[in-house]
C-alpha cells in the first residue's frame, strides 16, 4: 500500500457514490475537510438531507475502498 495523502483520499471519494443520487461523494460537494493523522483519515462531510438513512452505508463504502 502506498502512502496515504489527500489526493489519494479524494480519488477514493470519487469512487464512492451516494446510493440515492448518481454523483460521487467528492463532486457532490458535501466534503468539508480531510485530515490525515498518522494512520487515520478523518473526513468531515454532511449528508444530502438531514434524515438521510444512507450515511452508514456511505461511511462503510469509503472505509472498504
PDB file of N, H, CA, C and O in Angstrom:
ATOM      1  N   UNK A   1       0.847  -1.183   0.000  1.00  0.00           N
ATOM      2  CA  UNK A   1       0.000   0.000   0.000  1.00  0.00           C
ATOM      3  C   UNK A   1       0.887   1.239   0.000  1.00  0.00           C
ATOM      4  O   UNK A   1       1.849   1.319   0.764  1.00  0.00           O
ATOM      5  N   UNK A   2       0.562   2.206  -0.860  1.00  0.00           N
ATOM      6  H   UNK A   2      -0.220   2.140  -1.480  1.00  0.00           H
ATOM      7  CA  UNK A   2       1.338   3.430  -0.926  1.00  0.00           C
ATOM      8  C   UNK A   2       0.988   4.375   0.213  1.00  0.00           C
ATOM      9  O   UNK A   2       0.079   4.133   1.008  1.00  0.00           O
ATOM     10  N   UNK A   3       1.747   5.456   0.255  1.00  0.00           N
ATOM     11  H   UNK A   3       2.485   5.652  -0.391  1.00  0.00           H
ATOM     12  CA  UNK A   3       1.497   6.457   1.287  1.00  0.00           C
ATOM     13  C   UNK A   3       0.139   7.117   1.068  1.00  0.00           C
ATOM     14  O   UNK A   3      -0.247   7.426  -0.059  1.00  0.00           O
ATOM     15  N   UNK A   4      -0.563   7.319   2.156  1.00  0.00           N
ATOM     16  H   UNK A   4      -0.250   7.068   3.071  1.00  0.00           H
ATOM     17  CA  UNK A   4      -1.864   7.982   2.080  1.00  0.00           C
ATOM     18  C   UNK A   4      -1.633   9.492   2.064  1.00  0.00           C
ATOM     19  O   UNK A   4      -0.948  10.038   2.928  1.00  0.00           O
ATOM     20  N   UNK A   5      -2.214  10.150   1.073  1.00  0.00           N
ATOM     21  H   UNK A   5      -2.771   9.707   0.370  1.00  0.00           H
ATOM     22  CA  UNK A   5      -2.152  11.606   1.008  1.00  0.00           C
ATOM     23  C   UNK A   5      -3.537  12.113   0.619  1.00  0.00           C
ATOM     24  O   UNK A   5      -4.424  11.326   0.284  1.00  0.00           O
ATOM     25  N   UNK A   6      -3.713  13.406   0.665  1.00  0.00           N
ATOM     26  H   UNK A   6      -2.993  14.045   0.936  1.00  0.00           H
ATOM     27  CA  UNK A   6      -5.028  13.981   0.403  1.00  0.00           C
ATOM     28  C   UNK A   6      -5.532  13.629  -0.995  1.00  0.00           C
ATOM     29  O   UNK A   6      -6.719  13.356  -1.176  1.00  0.00           O
ATOM     30  N   UNK A   7      -4.648  13.633  -1.974  1.00  0.00           N
ATOM     31  H   UNK A   7      -3.684  13.855  -1.827  1.00  0.00           H
ATOM     32  CA  UNK A   7      -5.044  13.319  -3.345  1.00  0.00           C
ATOM     33  C   UNK A   7      -5.562  11.878  -3.458  1.00  0.00           C
ATOM     34  O   UNK A   7      -6.546  11.631  -4.155  1.00  0.00           O
ATOM     35  N   UNK A   8      -4.915  10.938  -2.784  1.00  0.00           N
ATOM     36  H   UNK A   8      -4.116  11.139  -2.218  1.00  0.00           H
ATOM     37  CA  UNK A   8      -5.385   9.549  -2.848  1.00  0.00           C
ATOM     38  C   UNK A   8      -6.741   9.394  -2.162  1.00  0.00           C
ATOM     39  O   UNK A   8      -7.562   8.589  -2.602  1.00  0.00           O
ATOM     40  N   UNK A   9      -6.988  10.153  -1.088  1.00  0.00           N
ATOM     41  H   UNK A   9      -6.320  10.807  -0.731  1.00  0.00           H
ATOM     42  CA  UNK A   9      -8.294  10.117  -0.420  1.00  0.00           C
ATOM     43  C   UNK A   9      -9.366  10.691  -1.344  1.00  0.00           C
ATOM     44  O   UNK A   9     -10.459  10.131  -1.441  1.00  0.00           O
ATOM     45  N   UNK A  10      -9.072  11.779  -2.010  1.00  0.00           N
ATOM     46  H   UNK A  10      -8.185  12.233  -1.930  1.00  0.00           H
ATOM     47  CA  UNK A  10     -10.022  12.384  -2.948  1.00  0.00           C
ATOM     48  C   UNK A  10     -10.344  11.402  -4.080  1.00  0.00           C
ATOM     49  O   UNK A  10     -11.497  11.296  -4.500  1.00  0.00           O
ATOM     50  N   UNK A  11      -9.334  10.689  -4.569  1.00  0.00           N
ATOM     51  H   UNK A  11      -8.398  10.775  -4.228  1.00  0.00           H
ATOM     52  CA  UNK A  11      -9.576   9.708  -5.629  1.00  0.00           C
ATOM     53  C   UNK A  11     -10.508   8.592  -5.156  1.00  0.00           C
ATOM     54  O   UNK A  11     -11.346   8.119  -5.924  1.00  0.00           O
ATOM     55  N   UNK A  12     -10.368   8.169  -3.901  1.00  0.00           N
ATOM     56  H   UNK A  12      -9.687   8.553  -3.277  1.00  0.00           H
ATOM     57  CA  UNK A  12     -11.279   7.164  -3.338  1.00  0.00           C
ATOM     58  C   UNK A  12     -12.697   7.740  -3.240  1.00  0.00           C
ATOM     59  O   UNK A  12     -13.667   7.064  -3.583  1.00  0.00           O
ATOM     60  N   UNK A  13     -12.814   8.974  -2.779  1.00  0.00           N
ATOM     61  H   UNK A  13     -12.026   9.523  -2.500  1.00  0.00           H
ATOM     62  CA  UNK A  13     -14.136   9.595  -2.656  1.00  0.00           C
ATOM     63  C   UNK A  13     -14.832   9.703  -4.011  1.00  0.00           C
ATOM     64  O   UNK A  13     -16.060   9.672  -4.087  1.00  0.00           O
ATOM     65  N   UNK A  14     -14.051   9.829  -5.072  1.00  0.00           N
ATOM     66  H   UNK A  14     -13.053   9.854  -5.011  1.00  0.00           H
ATOM     67  CA  UNK A  14     -14.624   9.893  -6.421  1.00  0.00           C
ATOM     68  C   UNK A  14     -15.136   8.532  -6.884  1.00  0.00           C
ATOM     69  O   UNK A  14     -15.847   8.450  -7.885  1.00  0.00           O
ATOM     70  N   UNK A  15     -14.781   7.462  -6.169  1.00  0.00           N
ATOM     71  H   UNK A  15     -14.203   7.528  -5.355  1.00  0.00           H
ATOM     72  CA  UNK A  15     -15.259   6.112  -6.488  1.00  0.00           C
ATOM     73  C   UNK A  15     -16.463   5.715  -5.627  1.00  0.00           C
ATOM     74  O   UNK A  15     -17.057   4.658  -5.839  1.00  0.00           O
ATOM     75  N   UNK A  16     -16.814   6.550  -4.672  1.00  0.00           N
ATOM     76  H   UNK A  16     -16.331   7.409  -4.500  1.00  0.00           H
ATOM     77  CA  UNK A  16     -17.924   6.265  -3.758  1.00  0.00           C
ATOM     78  C   UNK A  16     -19.107   7.150  -4.137  1.00  0.00           C
ATOM     79  O   UNK A  16     -18.957   8.350  -4.367  1.00  0.00           O
ATOM     80  N   UNK A  17     -20.273   6.541  -4.196  1.00  0.00           N
ATOM     81  H   UNK A  17     -20.395   5.566  -4.009  1.00  0.00           H
ATOM     82  CA  UNK A  17     -21.460   7.272  -4.640  1.00  0.00           C
ATOM     83  C   UNK A  17     -22.538   7.288  -3.567  1.00  0.00           C
ATOM     84  O   UNK A  17     -22.689   6.341  -2.795  1.00  0.00           O
ATOM     85  N   UNK A  18     -23.273   8.372  -3.539  1.00  0.00           N
ATOM     86  H   UNK A  18     -23.151   9.142  -4.167  1.00  0.00           H
ATOM     87  CA  UNK A  18     -24.493   8.421  -2.747  1.00  0.00           C
ATOM     88  C   UNK A  18     -25.465   7.494  -3.465  1.00  0.00           C
ATOM     89  O   UNK A  18     -25.761   7.723  -4.638  1.00  0.00           O
ATOM     90  N   UNK A  19     -25.970   6.458  -2.806  1.00  0.00           N
ATOM     91  H   UNK A  19     -25.729   6.273  -1.854  1.00  0.00           H
ATOM     92  CA  UNK A  19     -26.821   5.493  -3.497  1.00  0.00           C
ATOM     93  C   UNK A  19     -28.147   6.071  -4.005  1.00  0.00           C
ATOM     94  O   UNK A  19     -28.805   5.457  -4.845  1.00  0.00           O
ATOM     95  N   UNK A  20     -28.533   7.211  -3.516  1.00  0.00           N
ATOM     96  H   UNK A  20     -27.999   7.709  -2.834  1.00  0.00           H
ATOM     97  CA  UNK A  20     -29.794   7.814  -3.955  1.00  0.00           C
ATOM     98  C   UNK A  20     -29.602   8.800  -5.100  1.00  0.00           C
ATOM     99  O   UNK A  20     -30.565   9.161  -5.778  1.00  0.00           O
ATOM    100  N   UNK A  21     -28.358   9.240  -5.321  1.00  0.00           N
ATOM    101  H   UNK A  21     -27.576   8.947  -4.771  1.00  0.00           H
ATOM    102  CA  UNK A  21     -28.045  10.221  -6.363  1.00  0.00           C
ATOM    103  C   UNK A  21     -26.825   9.696  -7.119  1.00  0.00           C
ATOM    104  O   UNK A  21     -25.835   9.335  -6.484  1.00  0.00           O
ATOM    105  N   UNK A  22     -26.861   9.640  -8.425  1.00  0.00           N
ATOM    106  H   UNK A  22     -27.666   9.933  -8.941  1.00  0.00           H
ATOM    107  CA  UNK A  22     -25.717   9.094  -9.162  1.00  0.00           C
ATOM    108  C   UNK A  22     -24.545  10.078  -9.306  1.00  0.00           C
ATOM    109  O   UNK A  22     -24.052  10.321 -10.407  1.00  0.00           O
ATOM    110  N   UNK A  23     -24.116  10.634  -8.170  1.00  0.00           N
ATOM    111  H   UNK A  23     -24.517  10.436  -7.275  1.00  0.00           H
ATOM    112  CA  UNK A  23     -22.984  11.559  -8.153  1.00  0.00           C
ATOM    113  C   UNK A  23     -22.015  11.075  -7.084  1.00  0.00           C
ATOM    114  O   UNK A  23     -22.427  10.706  -5.985  1.00  0.00           O
ATOM    115  N   UNK A  24     -20.706  11.078  -7.415  1.00  0.00           N
ATOM    116  H   UNK A  24     -20.371  11.378  -8.309  1.00  0.00           H
ATOM    117  CA  UNK A  24     -19.730  10.624  -6.429  1.00  0.00           C
ATOM    118  C   UNK A  24     -19.655  11.609  -5.253  1.00  0.00           C
ATOM    119  O   UNK A  24     -20.015  12.779  -5.379  1.00  0.00           O
ATOM    120  N   UNK A  25     -19.185  11.107  -4.123  1.00  0.00           N
ATOM    121  H   UNK A  25     -18.893  10.156  -4.021  1.00  0.00           H
ATOM    122  CA  UNK A  25     -19.192  11.910  -2.894  1.00  0.00           C
ATOM    123  C   UNK A  25     -18.322  13.156  -2.991  1.00  0.00           C
ATOM    124  O   UNK A  25     -18.656  14.178  -2.390  1.00  0.00           O
ATOM    125  N   UNK A  26     -17.225  13.104  -3.722  1.00  0.00           N
ATOM    126  H   UNK A  26     -16.954  12.274  -4.210  1.00  0.00           H
ATOM    127  CA  UNK A  26     -16.370  14.286  -3.848  1.00  0.00           C
ATOM    128  C   UNK A  26     -17.078  15.374  -4.654  1.00  0.00           C
ATOM    129  O   UNK A  26     -17.147  16.524  -4.219  1.00  0.00           O
ATOM    130  N   UNK A  27     -17.593  15.023  -5.805  1.00  0.00           N
ATOM    131  H   UNK A  27     -17.537  14.089  -6.159  1.00  0.00           H
ATOM    132  CA  UNK A  27     -18.226  16.016  -6.680  1.00  0.00           C
ATOM    133  C   UNK A  27     -19.605  16.437  -6.203  1.00  0.00           C
ATOM    134  O   UNK A  27     -20.155  17.421  -6.696  1.00  0.00           O
ATOM    135  N   UNK A  28     -20.161  15.716  -5.265  1.00  0.00           N
ATOM    136  H   UNK A  28     -19.714  14.916  -4.865  1.00  0.00           H
ATOM    137  CA  UNK A  28     -21.441  16.110  -4.671  1.00  0.00           C
ATOM    138  C   UNK A  28     -21.266  17.404  -3.872  1.00  0.00           C
ATOM    139  O   UNK A  28     -22.231  18.141  -3.666  1.00  0.00           O
ATOM    140  N   UNK A  29     -20.042  17.680  -3.423  1.00  0.00           N
ATOM    141  H   UNK A  29     -19.259  17.081  -3.589  1.00  0.00           H
ATOM    142  CA  UNK A  29     -19.741  18.947  -2.748  1.00  0.00           C
ATOM    143  C   UNK A  29     -20.046  18.970  -1.263  1.00  0.00           C
ATOM    144  O   UNK A  29     -20.145  20.048  -0.678  1.00  0.00           O
ATOM    145  N   UNK A  30     -20.196  17.824  -0.643  1.00  0.00           N
ATOM    146  H   UNK A  30     -20.115  16.948  -1.119  1.00  0.00           H
ATOM    147  CA  UNK A  30     -20.533  17.784   0.780  1.00  0.00           C
ATOM    148  C   UNK A  30     -19.348  17.395   1.671  1.00  0.00           C
ATOM    149  O   UNK A  30     -19.515  17.196   2.875  1.00  0.00           O
ATOM    150  N   UNK A  31     -18.157  17.287   1.085  1.00  0.00           N
ATOM    151  H   UNK A  31     -18.021  17.448   0.108  1.00  0.00           H
ATOM    152  CA  UNK A  31     -16.941  17.010   1.857  1.00  0.00           C
ATOM    153  C   UNK A  31     -16.358  18.364   2.270  1.00  0.00           C
ATOM    154  O   UNK A  31     -16.049  19.201   1.422  1.00  0.00           O
ATOM    155  N   UNK A  32     -16.215  18.564   3.566  1.00  0.00           N
ATOM    156  H   UNK A  32     -16.466  17.884   4.255  1.00  0.00           H
ATOM    157  CA  UNK A  32     -15.739  19.853   4.068  1.00  0.00           C
ATOM    158  C   UNK A  32     -14.290  19.835   4.513  1.00  0.00           C
ATOM    159  O   UNK A  32     -13.606  20.857   4.459  1.00  0.00           O
ATOM    160  N   UNK A  33     -13.820  18.679   4.953  1.00  0.00           N
ATOM    161  H   UNK A  33     -14.376  17.849   4.998  1.00  0.00           H
ATOM    162  CA  UNK A  33     -12.454  18.630   5.470  1.00  0.00           C
ATOM    163  C   UNK A  33     -11.932  17.196   5.403  1.00  0.00           C
ATOM    164  O   UNK A  33     -12.667  16.239   5.648  1.00  0.00           O
ATOM    165  N   UNK A  34     -10.648  17.071   5.065  1.00  0.00           N
ATOM    166  H   UNK A  34     -10.051  17.848   4.866  1.00  0.00           H
ATOM    167  CA  UNK A  34      -9.952  15.792   5.101  1.00  0.00           C
ATOM    168  C   UNK A  34      -8.714  16.001   5.962  1.00  0.00           C
ATOM    169  O   UNK A  34      -7.854  16.818   5.633  1.00  0.00           O
ATOM    170  N   UNK A  35      -8.625  15.261   7.068  1.00  0.00           N
ATOM    171  H   UNK A  35      -9.324  14.598   7.336  1.00  0.00           H
ATOM    172  CA  UNK A  35      -7.464  15.353   7.963  1.00  0.00           C
ATOM    173  C   UNK A  35      -6.721  14.025   7.937  1.00  0.00           C
ATOM    174  O   UNK A  35      -7.316  12.963   8.121  1.00  0.00           O
ATOM    175  N   UNK A  36      -5.420  14.096   7.709  1.00  0.00           N
ATOM    176  H   UNK A  36      -4.936  14.959   7.560  1.00  0.00           H
ATOM    177  CA  UNK A  36      -4.571  12.913   7.742  1.00  0.00           C
ATOM    178  C   UNK A  36      -3.759  12.962   9.029  1.00  0.00           C
ATOM    179  O   UNK A  36      -2.972  13.885   9.241  1.00  0.00           O
ATOM    180  N   UNK A  37      -3.954  11.968   9.882  1.00  0.00           N
ATOM    181  H   UNK A  37      -4.594  11.219   9.709  1.00  0.00           H
ATOM    182  CA  UNK A  37      -3.275  11.935  11.170  1.00  0.00           C
ATOM    183  C   UNK A  37      -2.684  10.548  11.373  1.00  0.00           C
ATOM    184  O   UNK A  37      -3.412   9.603  11.676  1.00  0.00           O
ATOM    185  N   UNK A  38      -1.367  10.416  11.208  1.00  0.00           N
ATOM    186  H   UNK A  38      -0.775  11.183  10.962  1.00  0.00           H
ATOM    187  CA  UNK A  38      -0.654   9.139  11.315  1.00  0.00           C
ATOM    188  C   UNK A  38      -1.325   8.092  10.443  1.00  0.00           C
ATOM    189  O   UNK A  38      -1.249   8.185   9.218  1.00  0.00           O
ATOM    190  N   UNK A  39      -1.971   7.111  11.023  1.00  0.00           N
ATOM    191  H   UNK A  39      -2.033   7.036  12.018  1.00  0.00           H
ATOM    192  CA  UNK A  39      -2.610   6.037  10.268  1.00  0.00           C
ATOM    193  C   UNK A  39      -4.110   6.277  10.056  1.00  0.00           C
ATOM    194  O   UNK A  39      -4.798   5.420   9.501  1.00  0.00           O
ATOM    195  N   UNK A  40      -4.616   7.421  10.489  1.00  0.00           N
ATOM    196  H   UNK A  40      -4.057   8.117  10.940  1.00  0.00           H
ATOM    197  CA  UNK A  40      -6.053   7.686  10.416  1.00  0.00           C
ATOM    198  C   UNK A  40      -6.367   8.753   9.365  1.00  0.00           C
ATOM    199  O   UNK A  40      -5.596   9.686   9.141  1.00  0.00           O
ATOM    200  N   UNK A  41      -7.509   8.582   8.742  1.00  0.00           N
ATOM    201  H   UNK A  41      -8.136   7.824   8.924  1.00  0.00           H
ATOM    202  CA  UNK A  41      -8.045   9.588   7.832  1.00  0.00           C
ATOM    203  C   UNK A  41      -9.392  10.003   8.391  1.00  0.00           C
ATOM    204  O   UNK A  41     -10.283   9.170   8.554  1.00  0.00           O
ATOM    205  N   UNK A  42      -9.545  11.275   8.683  1.00  0.00           N
ATOM    206  H   UNK A  42      -8.821  11.952   8.551  1.00  0.00           H
ATOM    207  CA  UNK A  42     -10.806  11.794   9.217  1.00  0.00           C
ATOM    208  C   UNK A  42     -11.435  12.702   8.171  1.00  0.00           C
ATOM    209  O   UNK A  42     -10.822  13.660   7.703  1.00  0.00           O
ATOM    210  N   UNK A  43     -12.670  12.378   7.818  1.00  0.00           N
ATOM    211  H   UNK A  43     -13.168  11.599   8.198  1.00  0.00           H
ATOM    212  CA  UNK A  43     -13.395  13.131   6.794  1.00  0.00           C
ATOM    213  C   UNK A  43     -14.612  13.775   7.441  1.00  0.00           C
ATOM    214  O   UNK A  43     -15.418  13.107   8.089  1.00  0.00           O
ATOM    215  N   UNK A  44     -14.728  15.078   7.255  1.00  0.00           N
ATOM    216  H   UNK A  44     -14.074  15.621   6.729  1.00  0.00           H
ATOM    217  CA  UNK A  44     -15.915  15.801   7.716  1.00  0.00           C
ATOM    218  C   UNK A  44     -16.786  16.058   6.502  1.00  0.00           C
ATOM    219  O   UNK A  44     -16.360  16.688   5.534  1.00  0.00           O
ATOM    220  N   UNK A  45     -18.010  15.564   6.568  1.00  0.00           N
ATOM    221  H   UNK A  45     -18.356  15.052   7.355  1.00  0.00           H
ATOM    222  CA  UNK A  45     -18.937  15.747   5.463  1.00  0.00           C
ATOM    223  C   UNK A  45     -20.355  15.835   6.008  1.00  0.00           C
ATOM    224  O   UNK A  45     -20.619  15.472   7.155  1.00  0.00           O
ATOM    225  N   UNK A  46     -21.243  16.313   5.185  1.00  0.00           N
ATOM    226  H   UNK A  46     -21.028  16.608   4.254  1.00  0.00           H
ATOM    227  CA  UNK A  46     -22.650  16.291   5.552  1.00  0.00           C
ATOM    228  C   UNK A  46     -23.365  15.327   4.615  1.00  0.00           C
ATOM    229  O   UNK A  46     -22.798  14.871   3.622  1.00  0.00           O
ATOM    230  N   UNK A  47     -24.588  15.032   4.938  1.00  0.00           N
ATOM    231  H   UNK A  47     -25.049  15.402   5.745  1.00  0.00           H
ATOM    232  CA  UNK A  47     -25.396  14.158   4.104  1.00  0.00           C
ATOM    233  C   UNK A  47     -26.286  14.998   3.205  1.00  0.00           C
ATOM    234  O   UNK A  47     -26.439  16.199   3.423  1.00  0.00           O
ATOM    235  N   UNK A  48     -26.864  14.379   2.211  1.00  0.00           N
ATOM    236  H   UNK A  48     -26.740  13.403   2.034  1.00  0.00           H
ATOM    237  CA  UNK A  48     -27.675  15.135   1.245  1.00  0.00           C
ATOM    238  C   UNK A  48     -28.940  15.714   1.873  1.00  0.00           C
ATOM    239  O   UNK A  48     -29.414  16.771   1.456  1.00  0.00           O
ATOM    240  N   UNK A  49     -29.487  15.026   2.873  1.00  0.00           N
ATOM    241  H   UNK A  49     -29.103  14.168   3.213  1.00  0.00           H
ATOM    242  CA  UNK A  49     -30.663  15.523   3.586  1.00  0.00           C
ATOM    243  C   UNK A  49     -30.505  15.215   5.065  1.00  0.00           C
ATOM    244  O   UNK A  49     -29.812  14.259   5.412  1.00  0.00           O
ATOM    245  N   UNK A  50     -31.121  15.987   5.947  1.00  0.00           N
ATOM    246  H   UNK A  50     -31.685  16.763   5.665  1.00  0.00           H
ATOM    247  CA  UNK A  50     -30.985  15.743   7.389  1.00  0.00           C
ATOM    248  C   UNK A  50     -31.412  14.331   7.806  1.00  0.00           C
ATOM    249  O   UNK A  50     -30.818  13.767   8.725  1.00  0.00           O
ATOM    250  N   UNK A  51     -32.397  13.764   7.175  1.00  0.00           N
ATOM    251  H   UNK A  51     -32.880  14.223   6.428  1.00  0.00           H
ATOM    252  CA  UNK A  51     -32.878  12.443   7.561  1.00  0.00           C
ATOM    253  C   UNK A  51     -32.313  11.314   6.709  1.00  0.00           C
ATOM    254  O   UNK A  51     -32.869  10.216   6.695  1.00  0.00           O
ATOM    255  N   UNK A  52     -31.216  11.566   5.999  1.00  0.00           N
ATOM    256  H   UNK A  52     -30.764  12.458   6.010  1.00  0.00           H
ATOM    257  CA  UNK A  52     -30.644  10.557   5.104  1.00  0.00           C
ATOM    258  C   UNK A  52     -30.288   9.294   5.883  1.00  0.00           C
ATOM    259  O   UNK A  52     -29.547   9.344   6.866  1.00  0.00           O
ATOM    260  N   UNK A  53     -30.818   8.180   5.437  1.00  0.00           N
ATOM    261  H   UNK A  53     -31.419   8.139   4.640  1.00  0.00           H
ATOM    262  CA  UNK A  53     -30.571   6.908   6.118  1.00  0.00           C
ATOM    263  C   UNK A  53     -29.380   6.161   5.525  1.00  0.00           C
ATOM    264  O   UNK A  53     -29.065   5.059   5.974  1.00  0.00           O
ATOM    265  N   UNK A  54     -28.718   6.734   4.532  1.00  0.00           N
ATOM    266  H   UNK A  54     -28.975   7.629   4.167  1.00  0.00           H
ATOM    267  CA  UNK A  54     -27.618   6.055   3.857  1.00  0.00           C
ATOM    268  C   UNK A  54     -26.244   6.462   4.373  1.00  0.00           C
ATOM    269  O   UNK A  54     -25.232   6.047   3.809  1.00  0.00           O
ATOM    270  N   UNK A  55     -26.184   7.258   5.423  1.00  0.00           N
ATOM    271  H   UNK A  55     -27.006   7.596   5.882  1.00  0.00           H
ATOM    272  CA  UNK A  55     -24.902   7.720   5.968  1.00  0.00           C
ATOM    273  C   UNK A  55     -23.975   6.592   6.353  1.00  0.00           C
ATOM    274  O   UNK A  55     -22.790   6.624   6.023  1.00  0.00           O
ATOM    275  N   UNK A  56     -24.495   5.593   7.047  1.00  0.00           N
ATOM    276  H   UNK A  56     -25.458   5.567   7.315  1.00  0.00           H
ATOM    277  CA  UNK A  56     -23.669   4.449   7.456  1.00  0.00           C
ATOM    278  C   UNK A  56     -23.188   3.674   6.236  1.00  0.00           C
ATOM    279  O   UNK A  56     -22.049   3.208   6.206  1.00  0.00           O
ATOM    280  N   UNK A  57     -24.039   3.535   5.244  1.00  0.00           N
ATOM    281  H   UNK A  57     -24.964   3.914   5.269  1.00  0.00           H
ATOM    282  CA  UNK A  57     -23.663   2.838   4.010  1.00  0.00           C
ATOM    283  C   UNK A  57     -22.489   3.555   3.337  1.00  0.00           C
ATOM    284  O   UNK A  57     -21.520   2.916   2.927  1.00  0.00           O
ATOM    285  N   UNK A  58     -22.577   4.886   3.226  1.00  0.00           N
ATOM    286  H   UNK A  58     -23.364   5.405   3.560  1.00  0.00           H
ATOM    287  CA  UNK A  58     -21.516   5.655   2.572  1.00  0.00           C
ATOM    288  C   UNK A  58     -20.223   5.579   3.380  1.00  0.00           C
ATOM    289  O   UNK A  58     -19.150   5.430   2.796  1.00  0.00           O
ATOM    290  N   UNK A  59     -20.299   5.676   4.696  1.00  0.00           N
ATOM    291  H   UNK A  59     -21.171   5.796   5.170  1.00  0.00           H
ATOM    292  CA  UNK A  59     -19.101   5.584   5.534  1.00  0.00           C
ATOM    293  C   UNK A  59     -18.452   4.213   5.369  1.00  0.00           C
ATOM    294  O   UNK A  59     -17.228   4.120   5.269  1.00  0.00           O
ATOM    295  N   UNK A  60     -19.237   3.169   5.340  1.00  0.00           N
ATOM    296  H   UNK A  60     -20.231   3.245   5.422  1.00  0.00           H
ATOM    297  CA  UNK A  60     -18.708   1.820   5.148  1.00  0.00           C
ATOM    298  C   UNK A  60     -18.047   1.680   3.786  1.00  0.00           C
ATOM    299  O   UNK A  60     -16.984   1.070   3.670  1.00  0.00           O
ATOM    300  N   UNK A  61     -18.666   2.238   2.762  1.00  0.00           N
ATOM    301  H   UNK A  61     -19.529   2.734   2.857  1.00  0.00           H
ATOM    302  CA  UNK A  61     -18.110   2.175   1.409  1.00  0.00           C
ATOM    303  C   UNK A  61     -16.752   2.859   1.355  1.00  0.00           C
ATOM    304  O   UNK A  61     -15.818   2.328   0.755  1.00  0.00           O
ATOM    305  N   UNK A  62     -16.630   4.018   1.969  1.00  0.00           N
ATOM    306  H   UNK A  62     -17.389   4.449   2.457  1.00  0.00           H
ATOM    307  CA  UNK A  62     -15.352   4.736   1.995  1.00  0.00           C
ATOM    308  C   UNK A  62     -14.294   3.902   2.709  1.00  0.00           C
ATOM    309  O   UNK A  62     -13.177   3.765   2.210  1.00  0.00           O
ATOM    310  N   UNK A  63     -14.629   3.347   3.866  1.00  0.00           N
ATOM    311  H   UNK A  63     -15.536   3.459   4.272  1.00  0.00           H
ATOM    312  CA  UNK A  63     -13.672   2.551   4.642  1.00  0.00           C
ATOM    313  C   UNK A  63     -13.231   1.315   3.885  1.00  0.00           C
ATOM    314  O   UNK A  63     -12.060   0.941   3.938  1.00  0.00           O
ATOM    315  N   UNK A  64     -14.149   0.677   3.185  1.00  0.00           N
ATOM    316  H   UNK A  64     -15.101   0.980   3.142  1.00  0.00           H
ATOM    317  CA  UNK A  64     -13.815  -0.538   2.430  1.00  0.00           C
ATOM    318  C   UNK A  64     -12.844  -0.235   1.285  1.00  0.00           C
ATOM    319  O   UNK A  64     -11.950  -1.030   0.996  1.00  0.00           O
ATOM    320  N   UNK A  65     -13.024   0.906   0.646  1.00  0.00           N
ATOM    321  H   UNK A  65     -13.751   1.551   0.881  1.00  0.00           H
ATOM    322  CA  UNK A  65     -12.182   1.243  -0.503  1.00  0.00           C
ATOM    323  C   UNK A  65     -10.867   1.830  -0.065  1.00  0.00           C
ATOM    324  O   UNK A  65     -10.034   2.172  -0.905  1.00  0.00           O
TER     325      UNK A  65
END
